[in-house]
Each structure stands twice: as structure tokens, then as C-alpha cells.
């Protein structure tokens, strides 16, 4: 399992715990996971932004043939449109 997959799983698990367990807090998650409260909060922000970026990339027209070409072209178009 890649680091990104572990990150994704942890983020979803933490969000579920925070939403559905009224006793769970960011502070208790941080202690249990041996992370700072700030890192737990940042993961939440990244997950929220990730959804928006993925949706934006999906809305771009397909400009390549095959997955690799499509990914490269979408990234190029994304940077151009966002003036990054």
C-alpha cells in the first residue's frame, strides 16, 4: 500500500470517527495517532481540497490518448487556466 493510500484511508477513518462518535475530538485523535492536532486538521483541509481539484480535473476535456497522456495534458491545462 502506498503512502497516499494510507493517508487517504486514515483521513476517511478520522473523519468518520469525528462525525459519528460524539466523544471523539481532534485532540484525542492526535494523541492516539501520535500526531499533532495541527497535522490532523491539515489532513482534513487536504481532503476537502482534493475533492474540488479532482472534480475540476474531471471537468476538463480529454486531450490525450491513454491514461498517462491524459493526466499530463490535464495537469498542463490546469496550470495554464489557474495561472500557477
Secondary structure, 3 states (H helix, E strand, C coil): CCHHHHHHHHHHHHHHHHHHCCCCCHHHHHHHHCCCHHHHHHHHHHHHHHHHHHHHHHHCCCCCCCHHHHHHHHHHHHHHHHCC
